[in-house]
Amino acid sequence: MKHALLLFFATLWAFAAWADEPFRSHRYDIFKSLPPEEGSIVFVGNSITDMHTWVEAFTTTDGRPLPIVNRGNSGTYSTEQSANLESYLVYAPKKLFLMIGTNDIATSGGLDFQPEQVAAHVKSMVRRIHRRCPDTKVYLYSILNNQTHNRPAERWLRTNALVKGYVEEVNEPWLQYIDLYDALIHVADGGTWSFDRLHLTAAAYRVWAEKICSYLAEGEPYGVRPVYPAGADSLQQNGGLQYSNGMRATYFSLLPIEADDILIFGDAEVKAGEWNEIFGTPHVKNRGSGWGYGAISLEGVDREVEATFAATGVKKACPKAVVLYAGTVEVHGKAPLQQVKANYAALVEKLATAAPTAKVYLVGIHPTASAEKNAERIRPLNAFLDSLAQAQRERLRYVDGYTGMEHEGVADAEYVRHPNYLYGLGYNLIAQRLATALQGDFPDEAFAVASSEVCAERCRQATLRNRVGEAITAGHVAFELAPAASFTPADLAAFEAQAEAAYELLARPSLTEAEVDRMVEALTRCTAKVK
């Protein structure tokens, strides 16, 4: 009884105290602006899901990409992913793969959850997915083996056992448990498998990809195979980079490049964007760095470029276009601006050498919360990029990533927040301008970048839907973890009836703030019956 009470109150504290961190909030906002299309395959999880290029990792036996959308978010918890789940369910994905709990169980710098708390959130997410999208097949992954100082092995092993037991208890064909633990056990050893004994290199993701090809092909008229070549462990290159940047480089080194591709290089602002979805084409490909604001220097991006075009036995044509958004580290640093400009120009030359026939698009750095930084570092660097493009019009284009996102000298919170992260409307605005520039050079290219109005309404509706979903999960978890004596069968029945009304509300094409307020209040009242 005492243990159950501790779990219960700890979970209530987690709901109240853990808001999305800024570097995750901006990615969740991108998700709100991009509801996955009907028939999508959605990958949900933390950094181990987030950092991989899933949409490029597979091909069908008839040579087509899969409609995979990445909804991983580095550093996230089950509380956050459950709170944002409605963003992914609007048009009913065909399949949803979920890995969660690695950060929840961390004893420092995290929620410090017990396995039962993780399992309670997983159960709630599964219940919500199946109620909202009964034809969606759900796949639950095991937490992977790792070697970190703050994740006790007994917690993730117990979590895996609870989640697997739950799947066996449900015993329905729409719910599947995928055990990756043994297949990826050597991640904890580091080496070619991981640069930090937690996250994965291309060699490890190839093992993962092989493991799930049959699930991706399940119910389809085609087979699925991984794009990474056999022997990835010996072929992958990291460009001399380490940790998340180095692991990202290993993926780029083994991914094919087609002549119709548009590669977007740069820092974590690039990486956080789901550019293929924003533009509506699989030929727009993300070559951004690891996570964290800025995350990589111009020199680091140079090494990412080197790894991307390295000869690794994979087909690599010259892409038709290359986009560059970089320099965040430098404009926030103290290096003389003249040196920053020289380093940027050298990177542009590196791109021109690596992709000699590609058009190169230089995206200006967006404004920040610092008026001084904007005036003394960012605007002058952007002006230099514009002049560089003007001087080399045959191969370079400048795309304004700044104008329209500034208000009275600082970043407009509609586009940039907390304090310097680009949000969904900011990504959308840059994509609109980039699409216009690209179509000027490639008039036959078709993009599907949403208007600002459509993007804003998507974000608004997703925020409302997520509020309702979060209230449902709060009730699920409260009744799951609370001692049986702390509520009556009538209390539970009242909550379930209110949750059913909430699902009916969520089935509507659009919601109003007033009806969401009323529904959240009603769900909260029912949940509060748990003593």
JOBELBEL-V9031 format. One record per residue. N is the residue number from 1. SS is DSSP state (alpha for helix, beta for strand, coil for the rest). D_CENTER is the distance of its C-alpha to the mean C-alpha in Angstrom with 2 decimals. Layout:
<<N,SS,D_CENTER> <N,SS,D_CENTER>>
This chain:
<<1,coil,38.37> <2,alpha,37.61> <3,alpha,34.48> <4,alpha,33.22> <5,alpha,33.94> <6,alpha,32.07> <7,alpha,28.95> <8,alpha,29.36> <9,alpha,29.82> <10,alpha,27.10> <11,alpha,24.60> <12,alpha,26.03> <13,alpha,25.68> <14,alpha,22.01> <15,alpha,21.43> <16,alpha,23.54> <17,alpha,22.56> <18,coil,18.83> <19,coil,17.07> <20,coil,13.50> <21,coil,13.89> <22,alpha,13.76> <23,alpha,11.06> <24,alpha,8.72> <25,alpha,10.72> <26,alpha,10.08> <27,alpha,6.36> <28,alpha,7.78> <29,alpha,10.44> <30,alpha,8.72> <31,alpha,7.89> <32,alpha,11.58> <33,alpha,12.75> <34,coil,11.49> <35,coil,12.94> <36,coil,12.61> <37,coil,16.09> <38,coil,18.72> <39,coil,18.72> <40,coil,15.03> <41,beta,13.74> <42,beta,10.65> <43,beta,8.85> <44,beta,8.02> <45,beta,8.13> <46,coil,7.92> <47,alpha,7.83> <48,alpha,9.85> <49,alpha,7.43> <50,alpha,4.43> <51,coil,7.33> <52,coil,8.96> <53,coil,9.89> <54,alpha,10.50> <55,alpha,11.86> <56,alpha,14.43> <57,coil,15.32> <58,beta,17.75> <59,beta,20.66> <60,beta,23.11> <61,coil,26.75> <62,coil,27.65> <63,coil,25.25> <64,coil,22.49> <65,coil,18.69> <66,coil,17.02> <67,coil,15.16> <68,beta,11.90> <69,beta,8.71> <70,beta,5.33> <71,beta,4.34> <72,beta,3.81> <73,coil,4.37> <74,coil,7.20> <75,coil,10.50> <76,coil,9.95> <77,coil,12.95> <78,alpha,14.26> <79,alpha,15.75> <80,alpha,12.64> <81,alpha,10.85> <82,alpha,14.33> <83,alpha,14.80> <84,coil,11.95> <85,alpha,12.74> <86,alpha,15.01> <87,alpha,12.43> <88,alpha,11.77> <89,coil,15.51> <90,coil,17.42> <91,coil,18.48> <92,coil,18.53> <93,coil,16.31> <94,coil,18.58> <95,beta,16.82> <96,beta,14.13> <97,beta,13.29> <98,beta,12.58> <99,coil,12.64> <100,coil,13.16> <101,coil,15.87> <102,coil,15.64> <103,coil,15.22> <104,coil,17.40> <105,coil,20.35> <106,coil,20.40> <107,coil,23.86> <108,coil,23.14> <109,coil,20.32> <110,coil,18.81> <111,coil,20.06> <112,coil,22.68> <113,coil,22.44> <114,coil,24.93> <115,alpha,24.00> <116,alpha,25.56> <117,alpha,23.24> <118,alpha,20.09> <119,alpha,21.91> <120,alpha,22.87> <121,alpha,19.35> <122,alpha,18.46> <123,alpha,21.69> <124,alpha,20.98> <125,alpha,17.63> <126,alpha,19.52> <127,alpha,22.45> <128,alpha,20.58> <129,alpha,18.79> <130,alpha,22.19> <131,alpha,24.12> <132,alpha,21.99> <133,coil,21.43> <134,coil,24.30> <135,coil,23.87> <136,coil,20.28> <137,beta,20.43> <138,beta,18.42> <139,beta,17.86> <140,beta,17.52> <141,beta,16.96> <142,coil,19.02> <143,coil,17.80> <144,coil,18.48> <145,coil,21.45> <146,coil,20.93> <147,coil,23.25> <148,coil,22.38> <149,coil,24.94> <150,coil,23.43> <151,coil,22.38> <152,coil,25.64> <153,alpha,25.79> <154,alpha,27.73> <155,alpha,24.93> <156,alpha,22.37> <157,alpha,25.25> <158,alpha,26.45> <159,alpha,23.05> <160,alpha,22.85> <161,alpha,26.42> <162,alpha,25.85> <163,alpha,22.92> <164,alpha,24.93> <165,alpha,27.98> <166,alpha,26.33> <167,alpha,25.43> <168,alpha,29.01> <169,alpha,30.38> <170,alpha,28.67> <171,coil,29.89> <172,coil,28.56> <173,coil,27.54> <174,coil,24.33> <175,beta,22.96> <176,beta,22.56> <177,beta,21.97> <178,beta,20.73> <179,coil,22.12> <180,coil,20.41> <181,coil,22.25> <182,coil,25.31> <183,coil,23.74> <184,coil,21.51> <185,alpha,23.97> <186,alpha,24.56> <187,alpha,21.16> <188,alpha,23.15> <189,alpha,25.71> <190,coil,23.57> <191,coil,25.22> <192,coil,23.81> <193,coil,21.34> <194,coil,19.57> <195,coil,20.23> <196,coil,19.74> <197,coil,20.63> <198,coil,17.33> <199,coil,14.61> <200,coil,15.46> <201,coil,17.08> <202,alpha,17.48> <203,alpha,20.59> <204,alpha,18.95> <205,alpha,16.21> <206,alpha,19.19> <207,alpha,20.79> <208,alpha,17.82> <209,alpha,17.76> <210,alpha,21.51> <211,alpha,21.34> <212,alpha,19.35> <213,alpha,20.94> <214,alpha,23.59> <215,alpha,21.25> <216,alpha,19.44> <217,alpha,22.99> <218,coil,24.35> <219,coil,26.23> <220,coil,25.63> <221,coil,28.48> <222,coil,26.97> <223,coil,26.00> <224,beta,22.78> <225,beta,22.74> <226,beta,20.40> <227,coil,20.42> <228,coil,20.74> <229,coil,24.49> <230,coil,26.58> <231,coil,27.35> <232,alpha,23.91> <233,alpha,24.86> <234,alpha,27.71> <235,alpha,26.28> <236,coil,22.97> <237,coil,23.27> <238,coil,21.45> <239,coil,23.44> <240,coil,24.84> <241,coil,21.60> <242,coil,20.66> <243,alpha,17.92> <244,alpha,14.26> <245,alpha,15.62> <246,alpha,18.12> <247,alpha,15.94> <248,alpha,13.75> <249,alpha,17.22> <250,alpha,18.37> <251,alpha,15.94> <252,alpha,17.08> <253,alpha,20.63> <254,alpha,20.70> <255,coil,19.00> <256,coil,21.64> <257,beta,22.14> <258,coil,23.94> <259,coil,26.39> <260,coil,24.54> <261,coil,21.23> <262,beta,19.83> <263,beta,17.96> <264,beta,16.07> <265,beta,16.66> <266,beta,16.08> <267,coil,14.56> <268,alpha,11.34> <269,alpha,11.64> <270,alpha,11.47> <271,alpha,8.62> <272,alpha,6.31> <273,coil,7.83> <274,coil,7.55> <275,alpha,11.24> <276,alpha,12.66> <277,alpha,11.96> <278,alpha,13.21> <279,alpha,16.25> <280,coil,16.74> <281,coil,17.54> <282,coil,16.32> <283,coil,18.46> <284,beta,16.19> <285,beta,14.26> <286,beta,11.81> <287,beta,13.76> <288,beta,12.23> <289,coil,12.89> <290,coil,11.52> <291,coil,10.33> <292,coil,12.87> <293,coil,14.68> <294,coil,16.39> <295,coil,15.70> <296,coil,18.00> <297,coil,21.45> <298,alpha,23.02> <299,alpha,24.65> <300,alpha,21.39> <301,alpha,20.08> <302,alpha,23.52> <303,alpha,22.89> <304,alpha,19.55> <305,alpha,21.70> <306,alpha,24.35> <307,alpha,22.21> <308,alpha,20.77> <309,coil,24.33> <310,coil,25.99> <311,coil,28.36> <312,coil,26.93> <313,coil,28.70> <314,coil,25.88> <315,coil,26.76> <316,beta,25.77> <317,coil,27.30> <318,coil,27.28> <319,coil,24.53> <320,coil,25.99> <321,beta,23.88> <322,beta,21.91> <323,beta,20.06> <324,beta,19.94> <325,beta,18.36> <326,coil,19.52> <327,coil,21.92> <328,alpha,20.12> <329,alpha,21.44> <330,alpha,24.85> <331,alpha,25.32> <332,coil,24.62> <333,coil,26.95> <334,coil,30.70> <335,coil,31.36> <336,coil,33.88> <337,alpha,32.36> <338,alpha,34.67> <339,alpha,33.18> <340,alpha,29.62> <341,alpha,30.85> <342,alpha,32.52> <343,alpha,29.46> <344,alpha,27.40> <345,alpha,30.25> <346,alpha,30.34> <347,alpha,26.68> <348,alpha,27.48> <349,alpha,30.41> <350,alpha,28.33> <351,alpha,26.16> <352,alpha,29.39> <353,alpha,30.90> <354,alpha,28.01> <355,coil,27.71> <356,coil,31.22> <357,coil,31.24> <358,coil,27.82> <359,beta,27.67> <360,beta,25.76> <361,beta,24.09> <362,beta,23.85> <363,beta,21.62> <364,coil,23.11> <365,coil,21.33> <366,coil,20.61> <367,coil,22.83> <368,coil,22.34> <369,coil,24.12> <370,coil,26.93> <371,alpha,29.68> <372,alpha,31.30> <373,alpha,28.30> <374,alpha,27.82> <375,alpha,31.54> <376,alpha,32.33> <377,alpha,29.32> <378,alpha,26.74> <379,alpha,29.14> <380,alpha,31.51> <381,alpha,28.87> <382,alpha,27.67> <383,alpha,31.36> <384,alpha,31.79> <385,alpha,28.98> <386,alpha,30.67> <387,alpha,34.02> <388,alpha,32.73> <389,alpha,31.55> <390,alpha,34.85> <391,alpha,36.80> <392,coil,35.10> <393,coil,34.67> <394,coil,35.02> <395,coil,31.78> <396,beta,29.76> <397,beta,28.35> <398,beta,27.20> <399,beta,24.58> <400,coil,24.86> <401,coil,21.64> <402,coil,23.76> <403,coil,26.38> <404,coil,25.74> <405,coil,23.15> <406,beta,25.96> <407,beta,28.42> <408,coil,31.54> <409,coil,30.28> <410,beta,26.93> <411,beta,23.46> <412,coil,23.51> <413,coil,21.35> <414,coil,20.54> <415,coil,18.36> <416,beta,17.84> <417,beta,17.81> <418,coil,17.98> <419,coil,19.69> <420,coil,18.15> <421,beta,14.49> <422,beta,13.95> <423,coil,13.08> <424,alpha,12.64> <425,alpha,16.34> <426,alpha,16.35> <427,alpha,13.91> <428,alpha,16.02> <429,alpha,19.22> <430,alpha,18.49> <431,alpha,17.55> <432,alpha,20.84> <433,alpha,22.81> <434,alpha,21.37> <435,alpha,22.07> <436,alpha,25.58> <437,alpha,26.18> <438,alpha,25.06> <439,alpha,27.22> <440,alpha,30.08> <441,alpha,30.09> <442,coil,28.99> <443,coil,30.60> <444,coil,29.97> <445,coil,26.19> <446,coil,24.60> <447,coil,21.39> <448,coil,20.09> <449,coil,18.70> <450,coil,19.30> <451,coil,21.93> <452,alpha,21.35> <453,alpha,23.16> <454,alpha,21.10> <455,alpha,17.81> <456,alpha,19.42> <457,alpha,20.68> <458,alpha,17.42> <459,alpha,16.02> <460,alpha,19.34> <461,alpha,19.52> <462,alpha,16.06> <463,alpha,17.12> <464,alpha,20.39> <465,alpha,19.12> <466,alpha,16.79> <467,alpha,19.93> <468,alpha,21.88> <469,alpha,19.44> <470,alpha,19.18> <471,alpha,22.99> <472,alpha,23.34> <473,alpha,21.36> <474,alpha,23.42> <475,alpha,26.47> <476,alpha,25.42> <477,alpha,24.74> <478,alpha,27.89> <479,alpha,30.15> <480,alpha,28.63> <481,alpha,29.20> <482,coil,32.29> <483,coil,35.72> <484,alpha,37.43> <485,alpha,40.27> <486,alpha,38.11> <487,coil,37.84> <488,coil,40.01> <489,alpha,39.36> <490,alpha,39.95> <491,alpha,37.17> <492,alpha,34.67> <493,alpha,36.09> <494,alpha,35.77> <495,alpha,32.08> <496,alpha,31.45> <497,alpha,33.44> <498,alpha,31.48> <499,alpha,28.15> <500,alpha,29.62> <501,alpha,30.46> <502,alpha,26.89> <503,alpha,25.64> <504,alpha,28.29> <505,alpha,27.10> <506,alpha,23.49> <507,coil,24.99> <508,coil,26.33> <509,coil,24.90> <510,coil,24.76> <511,coil,25.34> <512,coil,27.32> <513,alpha,26.83> <514,alpha,30.24> <515,alpha,29.70> <516,alpha,26.39> <517,alpha,28.24> <518,alpha,30.98> <519,alpha,28.81> <520,alpha,26.83> <521,alpha,30.22> <522,alpha,31.76> <523,alpha,29.06> <524,alpha,29.32> <525,alpha,33.10> <526,alpha,32.93> <527,alpha,30.63> <528,coil,33.01> <529,coil,35.76> <530,coil,34.44> <531,coil,36.86>>
